Amino acid sequence: MINNSSLKPIKSQLINGDIDWSFTKEWINHNPFDAPCSEKLSKIQSTKLKKINFIYPTVDIQQRNYPLLYPGGQIPCVECNIIKDTNEHVGLCSSHTGDILKIMIDHEKILLDIIKNEISNNDYMLEASINGSRLFDRSFNGGLPSDHPFYLLIHYLVPCDLTEIFYNYIPKKKLRFNTFNKFMNILMETIDTNIWNRRNKHVKDWEKSLSITKIKKKFYHRRYRKNNDSFTSHNDTPQSNARRTYTHRHITTTPYNKLGGFCTTLDGLREIF
C-alpha cells in the first residue's frame, strides 16, 4: 500500500500508522439503508473507495481521461485558482479552511454528546480527551496541514486520533462501532456538503462554460476511436492498381536415391528411373 502511487499524499501517515484500518473498513462497509444491497449503496461505497484511494474524478483525472475535451497544461483549482486541481488538494485548498474550522467546532460537541448518551457513567475525562485530541486542533495557520488527522477524515480515512476516544470510553465492540457509525454519518454528511459537493458544483459550472457535458464524456471514447479507426483504415487501404514485381529464382536440385543417397552421376540417375 505504501508503494501505491495514488496514496503518495498520505505516505507519511501510512508509515507512521496514523490510520485505523479496522474502523476505516467498518465505515466503508457501513450500510445506512434497510436493504442489504442496492444500487444506491453500491454507488456510495464506490465513491468512498475513490476518495480513500485518491482517485476521485478531480479535474486532473478528467483531463487525463478526456484529453480532447479539457484544456491542455495544468488546470488550477476552480475555487482558489492557484494550485493544480487534484485529489490531494481537496481539503488543503485555502477556500476550505473556514468550513473545516467550523466543522471541527461543531462536531467536537456532537461527538461529546453522542458518546455521553451511550455510556452509563458520567466520565469527566471524556470532554478533556475530546478537546485535547489532535483531531480538533485548530491552532494551524493558513490552510489545513496535510499531516493533520482531519485531512484523513476528509478523504474518508479514519484517523487513530478519533478511534482512540472510542476505544477508551466504549469497551463493547458492537456498541463502539454503532456509536462510531452514528457520529461518522453526521460528520461525513457535513464534510460532503461543505467541501466535496460544493467543489463539484464549481467544477460543473466551469465545465459548462467550456461546453463539457456528461453526454460528451459518455460517448468520448466511441467517438474518437471511430474517427481514429476510419483514419487508419483510409491510410491502410491497399492500392489495387499498384504494380507487383516478382523475382524468380532458379534453384538447382540434386536427385535423391533412398538406397544410395544423393546421385551425382549419370549411372545413378539410371538406377533411380
Secondary structure, 3 states (H helix, E strand, C coil): CCCCHHHHHHHHHHHHCCECHHHHHHHHHCCCCCCCCCHHHHHHHHHHHHHHCCCCCCHHHHHHHCCCCCCCCCCECCCCCCCECCCCCCCCCHHHHHHHHHHHHHHHHHHHHHHHHHCCCCCCHHHHHHHCCHHHCCCCCCCCCCCCHHHHHHCCCCEHHHHHHHHHHCCCHHHHHHHHHHHHHHHHHHHHHHHHHHHHHHHHHHHHHCCCCHHHHHCHHHHHHHHHHHHHHHHCCCCCCCCCCCCCCCCCCCCEECCCEECCCHHHHHHHC
